[in-house]
Amino acid sequence: MKRIVTILLLLVCAAAGAVRWLDVMYYTDLATGFVTWGSYLWRYALAGGVLVLLWLAGWMMPKTSASLKGQSTAQGLVALVCGVGFAALGGVYLAAFDQLGRFELALAVLYLVSGVWMLLLGRSRFTPEFEAPTGSALFGIAGTLALYLLTIKRFGLAPTGIVRVNTTLEALAALAALLFCTAQLKTAYIPGSKSARWVWISGMGAFALCTCLALPSAVWSWLQGQSELRSMVEGVCLALVGLMGAVYALTVSGAEKQE
């Protein structure tokens, strides 16, 4: 039953993402982030409605899950893909080294650290028995710092505002990715903790915001020449984190032995 609910909600998120694609392509001013038709409140109602559904469904999920305590090929594969994506993102940033400020240079280095961390995390999920990605959680914490800086950048440095739907959703996507990755970090070192429910909620939230609602504007803006390549790749990497959240949610809800 829990697996069926998760699949249905993933389809709801995908449907919201399809609506978002159409909205970005035809009813959004990419240069400013303002909508050109209808009220911006309807956009937030769509996103908020999906998130409320996810939150309510999350209470059906178990507090612990066997899928977080041992081997999980699906989790390992998607973590490896994310690791490659973030390493590539760090490379895209560093390719324009002479144009980077100190904040962006720090972000580029931390993206590379995130890439290595996710590769190590992915490798650890292939072992039959539980194995922490590294000997210390400090490297894992360092691996999430890039998302922390990105959240600060999008909320504090970008021209966000409630009427700028694009930039607001992008900021919320960075926050959702950060919340999921911190939950994932905890389970990577303390698999027996009662955090499976939060992994499910934050993972589904990351899928909804990062993959379904924020990715359309990142890709379409780049295709229309309204943003730089690194902004588009950044959006794709966050979408990969959202995909990882969906995989974790599916495995958590479908594990045979749960409490």
N, C-alpha and C positions, 0 to 999 in steps of 0.2 A: 504493500500500500504506500509506504514512504517513497519507494523508488518511482511509483506511478505519479505521485504528487509532484516529485521533483521534475520528472520529464514534462509533465503538463505545464509547470511553471516556467521551465526553460523555453517551451514553445510560446508561452505568453510573452516572455522577454524578447524572443526573436520577432514576434509580431509587432511589438512596440518598436523594435529596431527598424523594421520595414517601414513603419509609419514615419519614423524619424528620418530615414533616408529621403523619403519623398518631401518631407518638410524642409530639409536642408537644401535639396536640389531646386525646389520651386518657390519656397516661401520664406527664405532667409537671406538677409544681406550679409554675405560672408565677410565683408570688410569691417562691419561694425558689430555683428552678432545679433542685430535686431531682427525681429520677424517682420515680414512685409504683408502678411495677411492674417487676420484673426488676432486673438489676444494671446499674449505670452503666457497668461495664466493657464490656458488649456494645455500648453506644453508641460508645465510643471504638474498639472493634474494627472497627466499621463504617467510621468515619471514617478510621482508620489504614489499613485494608485498601485503601480507595479511593486514599489518598495514596501508598501503596507501589506500587500498580499504575501510577499516573501517573509516579512517579519512574523505575520500570523502563522504561516505554514511552518516557520522555524520551530515553533513550540511543539510540533509533532515529532521532531527529530530527537534522536537519543543524545544523552549527555556524553557518552563514550562510544567509540566505534572500533571494531577490530581492524578496520581498514587503515587506521592511523598508528597501529602498533606493529606492523610487519611489512611484508612485501606488497607493493602495489605497482604493477607495471604501468598502468594508465597514468598514475600520478608521476611516476618516474619519467615517462616519455614527455609529458607536457611540461615538466620542469626543465628538461633538457632543451626543449624548443624555446622556452622562455629565456634560458641561459644564453643560447646562441643569439636570440633577438636583442637582449640587453647588451651583450658584448658588441654586436654590430652597431647599436645605438651609440655606445661610447666611442666607437671608431668614427662614426659619422660626425659626432661633435668635434673630435680631435682633428679631423680632416680640415677643419676651418680654425685651427689653433690660433692663428694670428688675429682672428676676429673675436675671440672669446674674452669675456671679462672674467674676473676672479670667481664670481658666483657660478657662471656657466662652466668654467674649467673644473671647479670642484664637482659640479654635477656630472661632467663627462667622466672624471676619474671614478666617481661612485657608481656610475652606470656599469663600468667595467668590473668593479667589485661585485655588483649585483649579478652580473653575468656569471662570474666565477662561482658565487654562492649558489645560484640556481643550478648550475651544472653539478656541483657537489651534492646538492639536495636531491637532484634527479638520480645520481649514481646510488645514493643511499637507499632509495626506494626499490632498488632491484635486488637487495639482499634478502634471503629467506627470513632471517630474524631481524628484529629492530636494530638499526645502526644509526647513530647520530651522524650528520653530515661532516662535522668537524669535532675535534676534541674539546673545543670551547664554543659557547654560544656567542662570544664576542664577534666572531667573524660573521655569523648570521645577522647580528644586530647591525654591523657595518653594511651588510647586504641590503638592508631595508632603508638606509639613510638617504639613498637617492630619491626614493618615493617621498620621504619626509621633506627634502628640499624642493622637490617638484610641487608638492602640495603648498608649501610656503610661496613658491614662485607664482603659482596659478591663483591663489587667493590674495596674496599681498602685493605682487608686482604687476600682474596682468590687469587690464581695465575691466574688472568684473562688475556686475551690477545685476539686480534681479531682472531687469528688462533685456539684458544681454544673455539670451538663452544659451548660445553656443559656449561662451566663455564660462558661464556658471556651471553648465554640465561638465565641461572639461575639468574645472576645479573639483567638482564633486567626484568625478571619476578618479582623479589622483588620490583623493581622500579614501575612496572605497578600496582602491588597490593597496594603499598603505594599511588599512584595517585588516584586510584579508591576509596580507603577507606577514603581519605581526602575529595573527592567530596561527598561521601556518608555521611560523618560527617556533612558537611555543610547543606545538605538537611534534616538531622535529627533534626536540630535546627532552620533552616530558610527554611521551605518548600516552601515558595512563591518566593524564589530567582530564577533568570533565569539561573539555572544550570543543567536543565534536559539534555540538549544536551551534556554537558561535562560528566555527569553521564553515558550517553549512550556510548560516545566515550571511556572513561576510563574503563567502565565496559566491553565493547567488547574487548578492548585491553588486559585487565587482563585475560579474557577468552582465548584469542588467545595465550598469552605468558605463563601464569601460568598453565592453564589446558591442553592446546593442545601441546605446544612446550617444556615446561620445565619439566612437570611431567614424560614423558617417561624416561629421563635419571635418575631422582631421584629414580624411582621404579626399573628400570632395573639394575642400579648400586648396589642397595641393594640386589636384587635377586642374583646377581653375586658375592656378598661378597666384593664389592669394596667401600662400604660406610657404615656408622653407621646407626642404627635404627632411631636416632633422625633426621638425614639428610633426610631420606625417609619420615618420618612423617611431617617434615617441608615442603617438596615438596607437600605432600598430602594436607596440610593445605592451602598452596598457591593455589593449584588447586581448593579447596573449595571456596576461595575468588574469583577466576576466574568464578566459577559456579554462585556465587552470583552476579557477574557482568553481566553475561548472563541473569539471571532472572530479574535484574533491567532493563537491556536494553529491554527485551521483554515487561515488564509492561509499561515502558516509551513509547515505540513505539505503544503499543496497547491501551493506555488509551483513553476513549471516548471523554473527554473534555480536549482539549489542546489549547495552544495559540502559 
